[in-house]
Amino acid sequence: MSDFFAQNGFQLETRHDGPGGLARALEARFDLILLDVMLPNLDGFEVLKQIRRRSAVPVIMLTARTEQRDRIAGLDGGADDYLPKPFAPHELLARVRAVLRRSAPGFAVKSDMISVGDVRLNPQTREVWNNRQPVEVTSIEFDILDLLMRSAGRVVSRDELASVLYQRESTPFERAIDVHISHLRKKLEASERVVIRSVRGVGYLFASSEERSK
């Protein structure tokens, strides 16, 4: 995989155990981290937890575990995406490029500050405030919130979210978007004037206090 990415124009470093990977991830500035779950001495879930305490760098998790709970655990820990093994190298490359596009400076620069109810979002600095208090969000959480706030009052389908975030359609068994939405709800729960509402079988609605009462 190192040779494959090098051939496609990426500069990368590799570490083959959890402690070594964690130390390097925290001491240097990287655009993205590919994190295997099954690492010696310190597994990927713990490495991710430690990274998230100090960094919002995008993380894609790779796992040979097929159980849904393991994938959800990675997303709950703050991963931006996951890919189960075995996988095609070009699929991983496509996901890496998608995550890098989302996290690149200027990617979300579409207009000035966005405000809905108590929530404010700055596309240029990728910062979020709720009730004038800063809210820490991951790269993918920011992009979901950005899309929902720009579409406030309109239902955004799961396919639309997946298309923007992953450049592919959602699948009936995919829980990634649901987990990220759950994280956003918890982080915005202090707001009394907005809510992210689930529309069963369709998608999500970012509603202000006026729409909540309907």
C-alpha positions in Angstrom: 0.0 0.0 0.0 2.9 2.4 0.7 4.3 1.8 -2.8 0.8 2.2 -4.3 0.2 5.6 -2.7 3.7 6.8 -3.5 3.0 5.9 -7.2 -0.1 8.1 -7.0 1.7 11.2 -5.7 1.4 10.9 -2.0 4.1 11.3 0.6 3.6 9.1 3.6 5.2 7.6 6.6 4.4 4.2 8.1 4.5 2.8 11.6 3.8 -0.8 12.4 2.7 -0.7 16.1 0.2 1.4 18.1 2.6 3.3 20.3 4.9 4.3 17.5 2.1 5.4 15.3 0.5 7.4 18.0 3.7 9.2 18.9 4.4 10.1 15.3 0.8 11.2 14.7 1.0 13.6 17.6 4.5 15.0 17.0 4.2 15.9 13.3 1.6 17.6 11.1 -0.2 15.2 8.7 -3.0 15.9 6.2 -4.6 12.5 7.0 -4.1 9.3 9.0 -4.8 5.8 7.8 -5.3 3.8 11.0 -5.5 0.0 11.2 -7.6 -1.4 14.0 -5.4 -4.5 14.6 -2.2 -3.0 15.8 0.3 -4.6 18.2 0.7 -3.2 21.7 -2.0 -0.6 21.3 -5.1 -1.1 19.1 -6.4 1.4 16.7 -9.4 2.3 18.8 -7.2 3.5 21.6 -4.8 5.2 19.2 -7.8 7.1 17.7 -9.0 8.1 21.2 -5.6 9.6 22.1 -5.3 11.4 18.7 -8.8 12.9 19.1 -7.9 14.4 22.5 -5.3 16.6 20.8 -6.0 16.7 17.1 -8.8 17.0 14.6 -6.7 15.5 11.8 -8.9 13.4 9.4 -8.7 9.7 10.1 -9.8 6.7 8.0 -9.9 3.4 9.9 -9.1 0.1 8.3 -10.5 -3.0 9.9 -10.7 -6.7 9.2 -13.5 -6.9 11.7 -16.8 -7.2 9.9 -19.1 -6.7 12.9 -21.1 -3.5 12.6 -20.4 -2.7 16.3 -16.6 -2.4 15.5 -17.2 0.0 12.7 -19.6 2.1 14.8 -17.0 2.1 17.6 -14.5 3.7 15.2 -17.0 6.3 14.1 -18.0 7.0 17.7 -14.3 7.5 18.5 -14.1 10.3 15.9 -13.0 8.6 12.7 -14.0 10.4 9.5 -14.6 7.2 7.5 -13.9 3.4 7.7 -13.1 0.7 5.2 -13.4 -3.0 5.9 -10.8 -5.4 4.7 -10.3 -6.8 2.1 -10.6 -3.7 -0.1 -9.4 -2.6 -3.5 -6.5 -0.1 -3.3 -8.2 2.2 -5.7 -11.3 2.4 -3.4 -9.1 3.4 -0.5 -7.4 6.0 -2.7 -10.8 7.4 -3.7 -11.8 7.7 -0.1 -8.5 9.4 0.9 -9.0 11.9 -1.9 -12.6 12.6 -0.8 -11.6 13.2 2.8 -8.7 15.4 1.8 -11.0 17.5 -0.5 -13.4 18.0 2.4 -10.6 19.0 4.8 -8.6 21.1 2.4 -8.4 24.9 3.1 -11.1 26.7 1.1 -13.1 23.5 0.3 -16.1 24.8 2.2 -15.7 28.5 1.4 -19.0 29.1 -0.2 -20.3 32.2 1.6 -20.0 34.2 4.7 -21.0 33.2 8.2 -24.1 30.9 8.4 -26.5 31.3 11.4 -29.5 29.3 12.2 -31.0 29.8 15.6 -28.3 29.5 18.2 -25.8 27.9 15.9 -23.2 29.8 13.9 -20.8 28.3 11.4 -17.8 29.9 9.7 -17.0 28.1 6.4 -13.6 29.9 6.0 -12.2 29.0 9.4 -14.3 25.8 9.8 -15.4 26.9 13.3 -18.8 26.3 15.0 -20.4 28.1 17.9 -23.5 27.2 19.8 -25.0 29.8 22.2 -21.8 31.8 21.5 -19.7 28.9 22.9 -17.2 27.2 20.5 -18.0 23.6 19.6 -15.3 21.2 18.7 -16.3 19.1 15.6 -14.4 16.8 13.4 -13.9 17.5 9.7 -16.8 15.3 8.6 -19.1 16.6 11.3 -18.4 20.1 10.1 -19.3 19.2 6.5 -22.5 17.5 7.5 -23.5 20.5 9.7 -22.6 22.9 6.8 -24.8 21.0 4.4 -27.7 20.7 6.8 -27.6 24.4 7.9 -27.4 25.6 4.3 -30.5 23.5 3.7 -32.3 24.5 6.9 -36.0 23.8 6.7 -35.5 21.3 3.9 -35.1 17.5 4.3 -31.6 16.4 3.1 -31.7 12.8 1.9 -29.1 10.2 3.0 -28.1 9.8 -0.6 -27.5 13.6 -0.9 -25.3 13.5 2.2 -23.4 10.4 1.1 -22.9 11.9 -2.4 -21.4 15.1 -1.0 -19.4 13.4 1.8 -18.2 10.2 0.1 -19.0 10.7 -3.6 -21.2 7.7 -3.6 -24.8 6.6 -2.7 -25.6 5.5 0.8 -26.5 1.9 1.5 -29.3 0.6 3.6 -26.8 -1.0 6.0 -24.4 1.9 6.4 -24.5 3.6 9.8 -21.7 6.1 9.3 -23.9 9.1 8.7 -26.2 8.1 11.5 -23.3 8.0 14.0 -22.0 11.4 12.9 -25.5 12.9 13.1 -25.8 11.5 16.7 -22.5 13.2 17.6 -23.7 16.5 16.3 -26.9 16.3 18.2 -25.0 15.7 21.4 -22.7 18.6 20.7 -25.6 21.0 19.9 -28.0 19.8 22.7 -27.5 23.0 24.6 -29.4 24.9 21.9 -33.1 25.5 22.5 -33.7 27.0 19.1 -32.5 24.3 16.6 -32.8 20.5 16.2 -31.5 17.9 13.7 -34.7 15.9 13.1 -34.8 12.5 11.5 -37.3 11.9 8.7 -37.8 8.2 8.6 -36.8 6.6 5.4 -35.7 9.9 3.8 -33.0 11.8 5.7 -32.5 14.7 8.1 -33.9 18.1 8.6 -32.1 21.0 10.4 -35.0 22.8 11.9 -35.3 26.1 13.7 -37.7 26.6 16.6 -40.4 27.7 14.2 -40.2 24.4 12.2 -39.9 22.3 15.4 -43.4 23.3 16.4 -45.0 22.2 13.1 
